[in-house]
Amino acid sequence: MKRIGMTLLGMIWLIALASVPALPQTREETEKRIASMPADQRAFERFRVWISGLPVADRGSGGISDQRTKDLLEKYRVWLKEGGFSDSDISAQIATVLNQGDRMEAERWNRYFTAEKPAFNTNANAFLVEMIKGRKPGRALDVAMGQGRNTIWLAQQGWDVTGFDPADQAVGVARENAARLRLTIHTEITTMERFEFGESKWNLIVLSYAGCGQLARQVERALAPGGIVVVEAFHTDALKSMKIGGSLCQTGELPHLFQGLRSLHYEEPVAQPDFAPRPVRIVRFAAEKPEQ
């Protein structure tokens, strides 16, 4: 299966995690909801709703950019045809998804992370806080940092933190908060494809609702000996009560994917996620790179 235009947002946000009740939207309901949007936004939102309604086995556990494969887009073409769209309109919509999807997804998450009343946990991830207790601060990487809740907290604990995310306004909030608190953080507005993870570089890598194990190889290579990765994500069971776009892990998937690391902690509790309105099943995983 050929992958087309995979970026950090696709892995993450997208990443990532606009959870809504798992009541399927009919075509009519979707079209009514998006009717007032400009044509390009309608095309993108139509695809986003369609892809989030597919089983994880069909769409994968990443996000929208990671799901724009040739095979899936051909299925989407058929679905649009069944909905009465012309061939030329279908081609134009798919072109929008391919060529403008990353930008439009970044804009959507900018709005999400800069909202006056946040719909997510603005504090540091509790599992991350627990797992680094007693560890000597070093170099930390916050993947899909959003508005910097984990980045800022780690800097307050003495870590030398770098965070990256394509959502520029969200990263801007992190920079402003760091300046206000007189903290030093390093940030990049970039994608997973462009970010250089490096080799044996980080003492801590944080994947907080940043996909499942798609970055396993990069993370294992980038961790310094004795460094740890901390992951929290949705379990696929969460789809029973919510519609979730990405960051979905199956039972036992993370320890299997990170086989080059030594597992420190793994659980699949029903708990309050950072990016959902009510408790669902999530996964928590921490692992350490063996000393050489």
C-alpha positions in Angstrom: 0.0 0.0 0.0 1.5 3.3 -1.1 1.5 6.1 1.5 0.8 9.7 0.3 2.0 12.8 2.1 2.4 11.4 5.7 3.2 14.1 8.2 3.3 14.5 11.9 -0.3 15.7 12.0 -1.4 12.5 10.3 0.5 10.5 12.9 -0.7 12.4 15.7 -3.5 14.8 15.6 -4.1 14.5 14.5 -3.5 13.7 15.2 -4.6 13.0 17.2 -7.9 13.4 18.8 -11.1 15.3 18.3 -13.3 12.8 20.1 -17.0 12.9 19.6 -19.8 10.6 20.6 -19.8 7.5 18.4 -23.1 8.1 16.8 -22.6 7.7 13.0 -23.4 10.7 10.9 -25.5 10.1 7.9 -24.5 11.8 4.6 -27.4 14.2 5.1 -26.3 15.1 8.6 -22.7 15.7 7.5 -23.7 17.8 4.6 -26.0 19.9 6.7 -23.3 20.5 9.3 -20.7 21.6 6.7 -23.0 23.5 4.4 -21.8 26.9 5.5 -18.1 26.1 5.0 -16.1 27.2 2.0 -15.8 24.5 -0.7 -12.3 23.4 0.2 -13.1 23.1 3.9 -16.2 21.1 3.0 -14.1 18.7 1.0 -11.6 18.2 3.8 -14.3 17.8 6.6 -16.2 15.4 4.4 -13.1 13.2 4.1 -12.3 13.5 7.8 -15.8 12.3 8.9 -15.7 9.5 6.4 -12.3 8.2 7.4 -13.0 8.4 11.2 -16.0 6.1 10.6 -14.0 3.3 9.2 -12.7 0.4 11.3 -9.2 0.8 12.6 -8.2 -2.4 10.6 -9.1 -0.5 7.4 -7.8 3.0 8.2 -4.9 2.3 10.6 -4.2 3.8 14.0 -2.6 7.1 12.8 -4.3 10.3 11.7 -5.6 11.8 8.6 -2.3 12.5 6.8 -1.3 8.9 7.5 -4.6 7.7 6.1 -4.4 9.3 2.7 -3.1 6.1 1.0 -3.9 5.2 -2.6 -6.1 2.3 -1.6 -8.2 4.4 0.9 -8.6 7.2 -1.5 -9.9 4.8 -4.2 -12.5 3.6 -1.6 -13.3 7.2 -0.8 -13.8 7.9 -4.5 -16.4 5.1 -4.7 -18.1 6.5 -1.6 -18.3 10.0 -3.1 -19.7 8.5 -6.3 -22.4 6.7 -4.4 -23.3 10.1 -2.8 -24.0 11.6 -6.3 -20.9 13.6 -6.9 -19.6 13.9 -10.4 -16.2 12.5 -11.5 -14.8 16.0 -11.9 -16.0 17.1 -8.5 -14.7 13.9 -6.9 -11.2 14.5 -8.4 -11.2 18.1 -7.1 -12.2 17.0 -3.6 -9.5 14.4 -3.5 -6.9 16.9 -4.8 -8.0 19.2 -1.9 -7.5 16.4 0.6 -4.0 15.7 -0.8 -2.8 19.2 -1.4 -4.4 21.2 1.4 -5.2 18.7 4.0 -2.1 19.2 6.2 -2.6 23.0 6.2 -6.3 22.7 7.0 -5.7 20.2 9.8 -3.1 22.4 11.3 -5.5 25.3 11.2 -8.2 23.1 12.9 -5.8 22.2 15.7 -4.7 25.8 16.1 -8.3 26.7 16.8 -8.6 23.7 19.2 -5.4 24.5 21.2 -6.0 28.3 21.4 -9.7 28.2 22.3 -10.7 30.4 25.2 -12.2 27.5 27.0 -9.9 24.5 26.4 -11.6 21.1 25.8 -8.5 19.1 26.9 -6.4 18.7 30.0 -4.1 21.7 30.1 -1.9 20.2 32.9 1.0 17.9 32.3 0.1 14.3 31.5 -0.3 12.5 34.9 1.4 9.3 33.7 4.4 11.3 32.5 4.7 13.0 35.8 4.6 9.6 37.6 7.1 8.0 35.3 9.9 10.6 35.6 9.8 10.9 39.4 13.3 10.5 40.8 15.0 10.7 37.3 17.8 13.1 36.8 16.7 15.8 34.3 18.4 15.6 30.9 17.4 16.3 27.3 13.7 15.7 26.6 11.7 15.6 23.4 8.0 16.3 23.4 6.5 15.0 20.1 3.3 16.8 19.0 3.7 19.3 21.8 0.5 21.2 21.0 0.3 24.3 23.2 3.2 23.0 25.3 1.5 21.6 28.5 4.1 18.9 28.9 7.0 20.9 27.4 6.5 23.7 30.0 6.1 21.3 32.9 9.3 19.5 32.0 11.2 22.7 31.7 9.9 23.7 35.2 11.4 20.4 36.5 14.8 21.3 35.1 14.7 19.3 31.8 16.3 20.7 28.6 13.2 20.4 26.5 12.6 20.5 22.8 9.0 20.3 21.4 7.7 20.3 17.8 4.4 20.5 16.1 3.0 21.8 12.8 0.3 23.8 14.5 2.1 27.2 14.6 -0.3 29.1 16.7 -0.3 26.4 19.4 3.5 26.4 19.5 3.3 30.2 19.8 1.2 29.8 22.9 3.9 27.5 24.4 6.6 30.1 23.6 4.6 32.9 25.2 4.0 30.9 28.3 7.6 29.9 28.6 8.7 33.6 28.3 6.1 34.7 30.9 7.5 32.0 33.3 11.1 32.8 32.4 11.7 29.3 31.2 13.9 28.2 28.3 12.3 25.8 25.8 13.3 24.8 22.3 10.5 24.6 19.7 10.1 23.8 16.0 7.1 24.2 13.8 7.6 21.2 11.7 6.4 17.7 10.7 7.6 14.3 11.6 9.1 13.9 8.2 11.2 17.0 8.6 12.2 16.7 12.2 15.6 15.2 12.9 15.2 12.8 15.8 18.9 12.1 15.9 20.7 9.1 17.4 21.3 8.4 21.1 20.3 12.0 21.7 17.4 12.2 24.2 17.1 11.1 27.8 13.3 11.3 27.5 10.9 11.1 24.6 7.2 11.9 25.3 4.5 10.5 23.0 1.4 11.9 24.8 -1.6 11.1 22.5 0.9 11.2 19.6 -0.1 8.2 17.6 0.6 4.6 18.8 3.8 2.9 17.8 4.4 4.5 14.4 7.6 6.2 15.6 9.0 3.1 17.3 12.1 2.8 15.2 12.9 6.6 15.3 12.4 6.6 19.1 14.6 3.6 19.8 17.4 5.0 17.7 17.0 8.5 19.2 17.0 7.6 22.8 20.3 7.8 24.7 21.3 4.7 26.6 19.3 4.7 29.8 16.7 7.1 28.3 13.0 6.4 28.4 10.0 6.8 26.3 6.6 7.6 27.9 3.5 6.9 25.9 -0.2 7.4 26.6 -2.9 6.9 23.9 -6.4 5.6 23.3 -7.1 1.9 23.3 -9.2 0.7 20.3 -11.9 -0.2 22.8 -12.6 3.5 23.1 -14.2 3.4 19.7 -17.1 1.5 21.3 -18.3 4.8 22.8 -16.5 7.5 20.9 -15.4 8.4 17.4 -11.6 8.9 17.6 -9.5 9.9 14.6 -6.1 8.6 15.7 -3.7 7.6 18.6 -5.3 4.2 18.8 -3.4 1.2 20.2 -4.5 -2.4 20.3 -4.0 -4.7 23.3 -0.3 -5.4 23.8 0.8 -3.4 20.7 3.2 -1.1 22.3 5.5 -3.6 24.1 5.6 -5.6 20.8 6.6 -2.6 18.7 9.3 -1.3 21.1 11.1 -4.6 21.4 14.5 -3.0 21.5 13.6 -1.4 24.8 13.1 -2.8 28.3 9.5 -2.3 29.4 9.1 -0.4 32.7 5.3 -0.1 32.8 2.3 -1.2 30.7 -1.4 -1.0 31.5 -4.7 -0.7 29.8 -7.0 1.0 32.3 -10.4 2.7 31.9 -9.5 6.2 32.9 -10.0 9.9 32.0 -8.0 10.7 28.9 -6.4 14.1 28.3 -8.4 14.5 25.1 -11.9 13.1 25.7 -14.9 14.2 27.8 -15.3 11.0 29.8 -13.4 7.9 30.9 -12.6 5.3 28.3 -9.9 2.6 27.9 -6.5 4.0 27.3 -3.0 2.5 27.2 0.1 3.6 29.2 3.6 2.4 28.4 7.0 3.3 29.5 10.3 1.7 28.4 14.0 2.2 28.8 16.9 1.9 26.4 19.4 -0.6 27.8 22.8 0.9 28.9 25.5 -0.1 26.5 
